[in-house]
């Protein structure tokens, strides 16, 4: 008689427990240049930090935050900046790596 193994769905939010982990996660998402994926990744970060608290700090309703970061819509830049601030991050830019040398 074999024993059944219980599993649960993988949830990245469970592992985003330090500012460094969150920054690395969002950096990887940003590198995809896929706006829907980036919004969903930011939603995962918001869930990891506590959606209600993030919404309050960002000045948004929890429902609007869920809707904005579900990966199905493209949130406005203002929303992204406010959510990043609420989770303790800032948005910055760096030169894109070039495949050309010289």
Phi and psi in radians as a Rosetta constraint file:
Dihedral C 1 N 2 CA 2 C 2 CIRCULARHARMONIC -1.554 0.35
Dihedral N 2 CA 2 C 2 N 3 CIRCULARHARMONIC 2.559 0.35
Dihedral C 2 N 3 CA 3 C 3 CIRCULARHARMONIC -1.597 0.35
Dihedral N 3 CA 3 C 3 N 4 CIRCULARHARMONIC 2.317 0.35
Dihedral C 3 N 4 CA 4 C 4 CIRCULARHARMONIC -1.349 0.35
Dihedral N 4 CA 4 C 4 N 5 CIRCULARHARMONIC 2.415 0.35
Dihedral C 4 N 5 CA 5 C 5 CIRCULARHARMONIC -1.671 0.35
Dihedral N 5 CA 5 C 5 N 6 CIRCULARHARMONIC 2.245 0.35
Dihedral C 5 N 6 CA 6 C 6 CIRCULARHARMONIC -1.553 0.35
Dihedral N 6 CA 6 C 6 N 7 CIRCULARHARMONIC 2.308 0.35
Dihedral C 6 N 7 CA 7 C 7 CIRCULARHARMONIC -2.225 0.35
Dihedral N 7 CA 7 C 7 N 8 CIRCULARHARMONIC 2.841 0.35
Dihedral C 7 N 8 CA 8 C 8 CIRCULARHARMONIC -2.321 0.35
Dihedral N 8 CA 8 C 8 N 9 CIRCULARHARMONIC 2.719 0.35
Dihedral C 8 N 9 CA 9 C 9 CIRCULARHARMONIC -1.057 0.35
Dihedral N 9 CA 9 C 9 N 10 CIRCULARHARMONIC 2.522 0.35
Dihedral C 9 N 10 CA 10 C 10 CIRCULARHARMONIC -1.207 0.35
Dihedral N 10 CA 10 C 10 N 11 CIRCULARHARMONIC 2.368 0.35
Dihedral C 10 N 11 CA 11 C 11 CIRCULARHARMONIC -2.365 0.35
Dihedral N 11 CA 11 C 11 N 12 CIRCULARHARMONIC 1.929 0.35
Dihedral C 11 N 12 CA 12 C 12 CIRCULARHARMONIC -0.995 0.35
Dihedral N 12 CA 12 C 12 N 13 CIRCULARHARMONIC -0.544 0.35
Dihedral C 12 N 13 CA 13 C 13 CIRCULARHARMONIC -1.002 0.35
Dihedral N 13 CA 13 C 13 N 14 CIRCULARHARMONIC -0.508 0.35
Dihedral C 13 N 14 CA 14 C 14 CIRCULARHARMONIC -1.147 0.35
Dihedral N 14 CA 14 C 14 N 15 CIRCULARHARMONIC -0.377 0.35
Dihedral C 14 N 15 CA 15 C 15 CIRCULARHARMONIC -1.858 0.35
Dihedral N 15 CA 15 C 15 N 16 CIRCULARHARMONIC -0.007 0.35
Dihedral C 15 N 16 CA 16 C 16 CIRCULARHARMONIC -1.641 0.35
Dihedral N 16 CA 16 C 16 N 17 CIRCULARHARMONIC 1.282 0.35
Dihedral C 16 N 17 CA 17 C 17 CIRCULARHARMONIC -1.966 0.35
Dihedral N 17 CA 17 C 17 N 18 CIRCULARHARMONIC 0.069 0.35
Dihedral C 17 N 18 CA 18 C 18 CIRCULARHARMONIC -2.369 0.35
Dihedral N 18 CA 18 C 18 N 19 CIRCULARHARMONIC 2.708 0.35
Dihedral C 18 N 19 CA 19 C 19 CIRCULARHARMONIC -1.029 0.35
Dihedral N 19 CA 19 C 19 N 20 CIRCULARHARMONIC -0.598 0.35
Dihedral C 19 N 20 CA 20 C 20 CIRCULARHARMONIC -1.179 0.35
Dihedral N 20 CA 20 C 20 N 21 CIRCULARHARMONIC -0.727 0.35
Dihedral C 20 N 21 CA 21 C 21 CIRCULARHARMONIC -1.131 0.35
Dihedral N 21 CA 21 C 21 N 22 CIRCULARHARMONIC -0.718 0.35
Dihedral C 21 N 22 CA 22 C 22 CIRCULARHARMONIC -1.135 0.35
Dihedral N 22 CA 22 C 22 N 23 CIRCULARHARMONIC -0.783 0.35
Dihedral C 22 N 23 CA 23 C 23 CIRCULARHARMONIC -1.091 0.35
Dihedral N 23 CA 23 C 23 N 24 CIRCULARHARMONIC -0.739 0.35
Dihedral C 23 N 24 CA 24 C 24 CIRCULARHARMONIC -1.127 0.35
Dihedral N 24 CA 24 C 24 N 25 CIRCULARHARMONIC -0.729 0.35
Dihedral C 24 N 25 CA 25 C 25 CIRCULARHARMONIC -1.069 0.35
Dihedral N 25 CA 25 C 25 N 26 CIRCULARHARMONIC -0.833 0.35
Dihedral C 25 N 26 CA 26 C 26 CIRCULARHARMONIC -1.216 0.35
Dihedral N 26 CA 26 C 26 N 27 CIRCULARHARMONIC -0.594 0.35
Dihedral C 26 N 27 CA 27 C 27 CIRCULARHARMONIC -1.063 0.35
Dihedral N 27 CA 27 C 27 N 28 CIRCULARHARMONIC -0.784 0.35
Dihedral C 27 N 28 CA 28 C 28 CIRCULARHARMONIC -1.077 0.35
Dihedral N 28 CA 28 C 28 N 29 CIRCULARHARMONIC -0.715 0.35
Dihedral C 28 N 29 CA 29 C 29 CIRCULARHARMONIC -1.121 0.35
Dihedral N 29 CA 29 C 29 N 30 CIRCULARHARMONIC -0.758 0.35
Dihedral C 29 N 30 CA 30 C 30 CIRCULARHARMONIC -1.092 0.35
Dihedral N 30 CA 30 C 30 N 31 CIRCULARHARMONIC -0.589 0.35
Dihedral C 30 N 31 CA 31 C 31 CIRCULARHARMONIC -1.171 0.35
Dihedral N 31 CA 31 C 31 N 32 CIRCULARHARMONIC -0.316 0.35
Dihedral C 31 N 32 CA 32 C 32 CIRCULARHARMONIC -1.274 0.35
Dihedral N 32 CA 32 C 32 N 33 CIRCULARHARMONIC -0.390 0.35
Dihedral C 32 N 33 CA 33 C 33 CIRCULARHARMONIC 1.029 0.35
Dihedral N 33 CA 33 C 33 N 34 CIRCULARHARMONIC 0.401 0.35
Dihedral C 33 N 34 CA 34 C 34 CIRCULARHARMONIC -1.814 0.35
Dihedral N 34 CA 34 C 34 N 35 CIRCULARHARMONIC 1.855 0.35
Dihedral C 34 N 35 CA 35 C 35 CIRCULARHARMONIC -1.060 0.35
Dihedral N 35 CA 35 C 35 N 36 CIRCULARHARMONIC -0.635 0.35
Dihedral C 35 N 36 CA 36 C 36 CIRCULARHARMONIC -1.165 0.35
Dihedral N 36 CA 36 C 36 N 37 CIRCULARHARMONIC -0.739 0.35
Dihedral C 36 N 37 CA 37 C 37 CIRCULARHARMONIC -1.137 0.35
Dihedral N 37 CA 37 C 37 N 38 CIRCULARHARMONIC -0.716 0.35
Dihedral C 37 N 38 CA 38 C 38 CIRCULARHARMONIC -1.107 0.35
Dihedral N 38 CA 38 C 38 N 39 CIRCULARHARMONIC -0.770 0.35
Dihedral C 38 N 39 CA 39 C 39 CIRCULARHARMONIC -1.080 0.35
Dihedral N 39 CA 39 C 39 N 40 CIRCULARHARMONIC -0.752 0.35
Dihedral C 39 N 40 CA 40 C 40 CIRCULARHARMONIC -1.132 0.35
Dihedral N 40 CA 40 C 40 N 41 CIRCULARHARMONIC -0.682 0.35
Dihedral C 40 N 41 CA 41 C 41 CIRCULARHARMONIC -1.117 0.35
Dihedral N 41 CA 41 C 41 N 42 CIRCULARHARMONIC -0.701 0.35
Dihedral C 41 N 42 CA 42 C 42 CIRCULARHARMONIC -1.142 0.35
Dihedral N 42 CA 42 C 42 N 43 CIRCULARHARMONIC -0.604 0.35
Dihedral C 42 N 43 CA 43 C 43 CIRCULARHARMONIC -1.114 0.35
Dihedral N 43 CA 43 C 43 N 44 CIRCULARHARMONIC -0.683 0.35
Dihedral C 43 N 44 CA 44 C 44 CIRCULARHARMONIC -1.108 0.35
Dihedral N 44 CA 44 C 44 N 45 CIRCULARHARMONIC -0.727 0.35
Dihedral C 44 N 45 CA 45 C 45 CIRCULARHARMONIC -1.097 0.35
Dihedral N 45 CA 45 C 45 N 46 CIRCULARHARMONIC -0.756 0.35
Dihedral C 45 N 46 CA 46 C 46 CIRCULARHARMONIC -1.082 0.35
Dihedral N 46 CA 46 C 46 N 47 CIRCULARHARMONIC -0.695 0.35
Dihedral C 46 N 47 CA 47 C 47 CIRCULARHARMONIC -1.130 0.35
Dihedral N 47 CA 47 C 47 N 48 CIRCULARHARMONIC -0.683 0.35
Dihedral C 47 N 48 CA 48 C 48 CIRCULARHARMONIC -1.107 0.35
Dihedral N 48 CA 48 C 48 N 49 CIRCULARHARMONIC -0.620 0.35
Dihedral C 48 N 49 CA 49 C 49 CIRCULARHARMONIC -1.518 0.35
Dihedral N 49 CA 49 C 49 N 50 CIRCULARHARMONIC -0.230 0.35
Dihedral C 49 N 50 CA 50 C 50 CIRCULARHARMONIC 1.825 0.35
Dihedral N 50 CA 50 C 50 N 51 CIRCULARHARMONIC 1.780 0.35
Dihedral C 50 N 51 CA 51 C 51 CIRCULARHARMONIC -0.985 0.35
Dihedral N 51 CA 51 C 51 N 52 CIRCULARHARMONIC -0.737 0.35
Dihedral C 51 N 52 CA 52 C 52 CIRCULARHARMONIC -1.115 0.35
Dihedral N 52 CA 52 C 52 N 53 CIRCULARHARMONIC -0.775 0.35
Dihedral C 52 N 53 CA 53 C 53 CIRCULARHARMONIC -1.152 0.35
Dihedral N 53 CA 53 C 53 N 54 CIRCULARHARMONIC -0.713 0.35
Dihedral C 53 N 54 CA 54 C 54 CIRCULARHARMONIC -1.113 0.35
Dihedral N 54 CA 54 C 54 N 55 CIRCULARHARMONIC -0.778 0.35
Dihedral C 54 N 55 CA 55 C 55 CIRCULARHARMONIC -1.043 0.35
Dihedral N 55 CA 55 C 55 N 56 CIRCULARHARMONIC -0.785 0.35
Dihedral C 55 N 56 CA 56 C 56 CIRCULARHARMONIC -1.085 0.35
Dihedral N 56 CA 56 C 56 N 57 CIRCULARHARMONIC -0.822 0.35
Dihedral C 56 N 57 CA 57 C 57 CIRCULARHARMONIC -1.136 0.35
Dihedral N 57 CA 57 C 57 N 58 CIRCULARHARMONIC -0.576 0.35
Dihedral C 57 N 58 CA 58 C 58 CIRCULARHARMONIC -1.456 0.35
Dihedral N 58 CA 58 C 58 N 59 CIRCULARHARMONIC -0.154 0.35
Dihedral C 58 N 59 CA 59 C 59 CIRCULARHARMONIC 1.299 0.35
Dihedral N 59 CA 59 C 59 N 60 CIRCULARHARMONIC 0.564 0.35
Dihedral C 59 N 60 CA 60 C 60 CIRCULARHARMONIC -2.168 0.35
Dihedral N 60 CA 60 C 60 N 61 CIRCULARHARMONIC 2.774 0.35
Dihedral C 60 N 61 CA 61 C 61 CIRCULARHARMONIC -1.353 0.35
Dihedral N 61 CA 61 C 61 N 62 CIRCULARHARMONIC 2.666 0.35
Dihedral C 61 N 62 CA 62 C 62 CIRCULARHARMONIC -1.054 0.35
Dihedral N 62 CA 62 C 62 N 63 CIRCULARHARMONIC -0.686 0.35
Dihedral C 62 N 63 CA 63 C 63 CIRCULARHARMONIC -1.105 0.35
Dihedral N 63 CA 63 C 63 N 64 CIRCULARHARMONIC -0.769 0.35
Dihedral C 63 N 64 CA 64 C 64 CIRCULARHARMONIC -1.145 0.35
Dihedral N 64 CA 64 C 64 N 65 CIRCULARHARMONIC -0.635 0.35
Dihedral C 64 N 65 CA 65 C 65 CIRCULARHARMONIC -1.129 0.35
Dihedral N 65 CA 65 C 65 N 66 CIRCULARHARMONIC -0.816 0.35
Dihedral C 65 N 66 CA 66 C 66 CIRCULARHARMONIC -0.988 0.35
Dihedral N 66 CA 66 C 66 N 67 CIRCULARHARMONIC -0.818 0.35
Dihedral C 66 N 67 CA 67 C 67 CIRCULARHARMONIC -1.123 0.35
Dihedral N 67 CA 67 C 67 N 68 CIRCULARHARMONIC -0.711 0.35
Dihedral C 67 N 68 CA 68 C 68 CIRCULARHARMONIC -1.194 0.35
Dihedral N 68 CA 68 C 68 N 69 CIRCULARHARMONIC -0.536 0.35
Dihedral C 68 N 69 CA 69 C 69 CIRCULARHARMONIC -1.977 0.35
Dihedral N 69 CA 69 C 69 N 70 CIRCULARHARMONIC 0.473 0.35
Dihedral C 69 N 70 CA 70 C 70 CIRCULARHARMONIC -1.501 0.35
Dihedral N 70 CA 70 C 70 N 71 CIRCULARHARMONIC -0.096 0.35
Dihedral C 70 N 71 CA 71 C 71 CIRCULARHARMONIC 1.512 0.35
Dihedral N 71 CA 71 C 71 N 72 CIRCULARHARMONIC -0.113 0.35
Dihedral C 71 N 72 CA 72 C 72 CIRCULARHARMONIC -1.676 0.35
Dihedral N 72 CA 72 C 72 N 73 CIRCULARHARMONIC -0.363 0.35
Dihedral C 72 N 73 CA 73 C 73 CIRCULARHARMONIC -2.068 0.35
Dihedral N 73 CA 73 C 73 N 74 CIRCULARHARMONIC 2.912 0.35
Dihedral C 73 N 74 CA 74 C 74 CIRCULARHARMONIC -1.918 0.35
Dihedral N 74 CA 74 C 74 N 75 CIRCULARHARMONIC 1.809 0.35
Dihedral C 74 N 75 CA 75 C 75 CIRCULARHARMONIC -1.181 0.35
Dihedral N 75 CA 75 C 75 N 76 CIRCULARHARMONIC 2.717 0.35
Dihedral C 75 N 76 CA 76 C 76 CIRCULARHARMONIC -1.254 0.35
Dihedral N 76 CA 76 C 76 N 77 CIRCULARHARMONIC 2.709 0.35
Dihedral C 76 N 77 CA 77 C 77 CIRCULARHARMONIC -1.019 0.35
Dihedral N 77 CA 77 C 77 N 78 CIRCULARHARMONIC -0.666 0.35
Dihedral C 77 N 78 CA 78 C 78 CIRCULARHARMONIC -1.003 0.35
Dihedral N 78 CA 78 C 78 N 79 CIRCULARHARMONIC -0.751 0.35
Dihedral C 78 N 79 CA 79 C 79 CIRCULARHARMONIC -1.110 0.35
Dihedral N 79 CA 79 C 79 N 80 CIRCULARHARMONIC -0.763 0.35
Dihedral C 79 N 80 CA 80 C 80 CIRCULARHARMONIC -1.079 0.35
Dihedral N 80 CA 80 C 80 N 81 CIRCULARHARMONIC -0.799 0.35
Dihedral C 80 N 81 CA 81 C 81 CIRCULARHARMONIC -1.103 0.35
Dihedral N 81 CA 81 C 81 N 82 CIRCULARHARMONIC -0.732 0.35
Dihedral C 81 N 82 CA 82 C 82 CIRCULARHARMONIC -1.140 0.35
Dihedral N 82 CA 82 C 82 N 83 CIRCULARHARMONIC -0.712 0.35
Dihedral C 82 N 83 CA 83 C 83 CIRCULARHARMONIC -1.200 0.35
Dihedral N 83 CA 83 C 83 N 84 CIRCULARHARMONIC -0.740 0.35
Dihedral C 83 N 84 CA 84 C 84 CIRCULARHARMONIC -1.018 0.35
Dihedral N 84 CA 84 C 84 N 85 CIRCULARHARMONIC -0.762 0.35
Dihedral C 84 N 85 CA 85 C 85 CIRCULARHARMONIC -1.086 0.35
Dihedral N 85 CA 85 C 85 N 86 CIRCULARHARMONIC -0.680 0.35
Dihedral C 85 N 86 CA 86 C 86 CIRCULARHARMONIC -1.158 0.35
Dihedral N 86 CA 86 C 86 N 87 CIRCULARHARMONIC -0.490 0.35
Dihedral C 86 N 87 CA 87 C 87 CIRCULARHARMONIC -1.709 0.35
Dihedral N 87 CA 87 C 87 N 88 CIRCULARHARMONIC 0.121 0.35
Dihedral C 87 N 88 CA 88 C 88 CIRCULARHARMONIC 1.506 0.35
Dihedral N 88 CA 88 C 88 N 89 CIRCULARHARMONIC 0.433 0.35
Dihedral C 88 N 89 CA 89 C 89 CIRCULARHARMONIC -2.141 0.35
Dihedral N 89 CA 89 C 89 N 90 CIRCULARHARMONIC 2.808 0.35
Dihedral C 89 N 90 CA 90 C 90 CIRCULARHARMONIC -2.141 0.35
Dihedral N 90 CA 90 C 90 N 91 CIRCULARHARMONIC 2.789 0.35
Dihedral C 90 N 91 CA 91 C 91 CIRCULARHARMONIC -1.678 0.35
Dihedral N 91 CA 91 C 91 N 92 CIRCULARHARMONIC 2.287 0.35
Dihedral C 91 N 92 CA 92 C 92 CIRCULARHARMONIC -2.415 0.35
Dihedral N 92 CA 92 C 92 N 93 CIRCULARHARMONIC 2.919 0.35
Dihedral C 92 N 93 CA 93 C 93 CIRCULARHARMONIC -2.149 0.35
Dihedral N 93 CA 93 C 93 N 94 CIRCULARHARMONIC 2.635 0.35
Dihedral C 93 N 94 CA 94 C 94 CIRCULARHARMONIC -2.489 0.35
Dihedral N 94 CA 94 C 94 N 95 CIRCULARHARMONIC 2.748 0.35
Dihedral C 94 N 95 CA 95 C 95 CIRCULARHARMONIC -1.061 0.35
Dihedral N 95 CA 95 C 95 N 96 CIRCULARHARMONIC 2.448 0.35
Dihedral C 95 N 96 CA 96 C 96 CIRCULARHARMONIC -1.299 0.35
Dihedral N 96 CA 96 C 96 N 97 CIRCULARHARMONIC 2.321 0.35
Dihedral C 96 N 97 CA 97 C 97 CIRCULARHARMONIC -1.022 0.35
Dihedral N 97 CA 97 C 97 N 98 CIRCULARHARMONIC 2.403 0.35
Dihedral C 97 N 98 CA 98 C 98 CIRCULARHARMONIC -1.835 0.35
Dihedral N 98 CA 98 C 98 N 99 CIRCULARHARMONIC 2.498 0.35
Dihedral C 98 N 99 CA 99 C 99 CIRCULARHARMONIC -1.442 0.35
Dihedral N 99 CA 99 C 99 N 100 CIRCULARHARMONIC -0.219 0.35
Dihedral C 99 N 100 CA 100 C 100 CIRCULARHARMONIC -1.588 0.35
Dihedral N 100 CA 100 C 100 N 101 CIRCULARHARMONIC 2.444 0.35
Dihedral C 100 N 101 CA 101 C 101 CIRCULARHARMONIC -1.836 0.35
Dihedral N 101 CA 101 C 101 N 102 CIRCULARHARMONIC 2.268 0.35
